[in-house]
Amino acid sequence: MKYLIEPNDLTLNETERILSLAQSIMKEPRKFAQVCRGKLMANLFYEPSTRTRFSFEAAMLRLGGNVMNLSDISTSSHTKGESMEDTIKTISSYSDLIVMRHPKAGTPKKSIPHSFVPIINAGDGPNHHPTQTLTDLLTIKDIKGHISNQTVAFCGDLLYGRTVHSLVKALSRYDNIKFIFISPKELKIPDYIKEYLDENSYVETQSLEAVMDQIDVLYVTRVQGERFENIEEYNRLKDIYIIDPKKLENAKEDMIIMHPLPRVNEIDTRVDEDKRAVYFNQVRYGMYVRMALIADFVGDEAC
């Protein structure tokens, strides 16, 4: 049975196959309009979401399938004390695919043995967000033309940012990727992520301006207030990096600016007009890559 809990659950070849399928769907969406006809996807979202939940829904509906949602925990048997194991056994009896978002790291992985259908992790706490990673890879591949041979800078909350953790691990499998980690010392990239990297493949800095002219892909993240126990610490750090037109003066003309969204203050809205800003393109890429993943997991063999 297939599952996707973290990006490296897919081999590099499988990842490239999903990205290529997504590009095919982008070019000929009508060709794939019925590949999941008769299939039912269950969205189990124990944590708020806009883009991820709606993009999964849109993806399944555009493939001809149907969706049932759990987005209000107060209406579920969880409030009666039902275990996650029993919930998964129940929901997987009704559906062909489960998509799960949960605030506690590891919950989707622990659910696999109790499910009768494939499970896709839509984000588990600060841990992983593999479909956002596929979205990010597709964005880079489709806009830049290739993923290898890029200098990728991550700026902002690198400690709690699960999108950062997943994307770094995925990019580390491509050739000649150079990483620049830009953050305050309190929000540095965790050591367990750096263990995946050659020590000569990355640098850490607190200064965005010092490295701006080196960057091919700038990946900006918000400081995640929901992960902080100390609100004063969050307020001190939340606006430490704000990307504005002046900061981009020394950037490469073909650099792209990415953000997993939601945005708070970390990218000035004036940057939206810059041709290098592709974070709203990412949103649409996310739907197509989830269409490819769903089609691959539960669609007709023809796709």
C-alpha positions, -999 to +999 in steps of 0.1 A: +000+000+000+013+034-010+019+063+015+037+096+016+047+108+050+080+126+042+095+136+008+121+108+008+093+082+009+095+088-028+127+078-046+143+105-068+130+087-099+095+086-084+096+122-075+106+131-110+078+110-124+053+128-102+067+162-114+065+151-150+030+139-146+020+172-130+035+190-160+015+167-184-017+175-164-009+213-167-007+210-205-037+187-210-060+188-180-090+174-199-071+142-206-071+135-168-106+147-160-120+113-152-090+092-139-104+092-104-140+088-112-157+068-085-129+074-060-134+090-026-108+110-007-111+118+030-095+150+042-087+147+080-075+182+090-068+185+127-051+218+121-062+250+102-055+251+065-066+271+035-043+263+005-035+227+014-070+216+021-086+234-008-059+224-033-064+187-023-102+192-028-097+209-061-073+183-072-096+154-065-126+171-080-107+180-112-098+143-115-134+133-114-134+120-078-152+131-047-142+144-013-154+142+023-139+166+049-132+166+086-122+202+092-140+208+125-127+185+152-155+195+176-180+177+154-160+144+154-159+114+178-125+127+189-144+148+214-159+116+229-124+101+234-122+080+203-086+070+196-068+080+164-064+043+155-101+037+156-108+069+136-084+058+109-099+023+107-134+039+104-126+065+078-105+042+057-134+018+055-154+046+037-127+060+014-100+052-011-074+077+001-068+096+034-051+130+035-041+140+071-029+172+087-022+170+124-004+193+148+015+164+165+046+153+147+045+116+136+007+111+138+003+104+101+031+078+101+017+061+132-017+059+114-004+038+085-008+004+101-044+011+110-055+022+075-069+001+048-061+028+022-031+050+013-023+080+035-008+113+025+007+136+051-006+171+046+016+184+074+024+171+109+034+198+133+069+211+127+079+178+111+071+173+074+049+187+046+058+165+016+032+178-008+043+213-003+078+200-011+066+185-044+049+219-051+081+237-045+101+213-066+076+217-095+078+255-091+115+255-095+116+229-123+089+246-144+101+282-140+139+277-139+139+247-163+158+224-140+163+217-103+200+209-102+228+235-101+210+261-081+219+282-051+188+280-028+185+304+001+160+299+029+152+330+049+132+333+082+120+306+106+142+277+098+137+260+132+100+254+131+094+256+093+084+221+082+083+232+046+119+242+049+129+209+065+112+188+038+125+209+009+161+208+021+160+171+024+145+167-011+169+191-027+199+174-012+193+145-036+198+167-067+232+176-082+252+207-072+227+223-049+242+250-027+222+261+004+223+294+022+204+294+056+195+329+067+180+333+101+185+347+136+204+324+159+172+315+178+156+301+146+185+283+130+181+252+108+181+221+131+212+200+132+193+169+122+185+185+089+221+196+083+231+159+088+216+152+054+240+177+038+277+178+029+293+203+052+307+222+022+273+225+005+258+251+029+265+283+048+246+299+077+242+337+081+221+363+098+225+388+069+202+385+038+219+415+022+254+399+024+243+370+002+215+384-020+236+386-052+244+348-049+209+335-048+190+317-076+160+307-055+150+327-024+126+307-002+110+330+024+091+318+054+070+334+081+080+332+118+054+306+130+038+321+161+017+290+167+049+270+175+062+295+201+055+290+238+067+325+246+047+352+229+073+379+237+100+359+219+077+356+189+070+393+188+107+401+190+116+379+160+085+380+138+096+410+116+133+404+116+134+399+078+110+418+056+117+415+018+110+448+001+120+463-033+152+479-018+165+446-006+161+431-041+183+458-058+213+435-058+194+403-066+199+384-099+174+392-127+164+356-130+162+348-093+128+336-081+111+345-048+091+317-032+069+314-001+047+285+011+021+310+024+003+323+044+023+355+043+022+379+073+047+408+071+078+390+057+073+400+021+062+436+013+031+436-009+050+459-034+072+429-042+041+411-057+046+432-088+082+420-093+085+394-121+107+374-097+078+369-072+063+335-079+047+326-046+011+329-061+023+307-090+032+282-064-004+280-053-015+267-087+015+244-090+003+229-057-030+219-072-014+203-102+012+183-082-015+170-059-035+160-089-005+140-101+000+124-067-036+114-063-038+101-098-006+080-092-019+067-058-055+058-067-062+068-103-069+046-133-039+026-145-039+046-177-025+077-160 
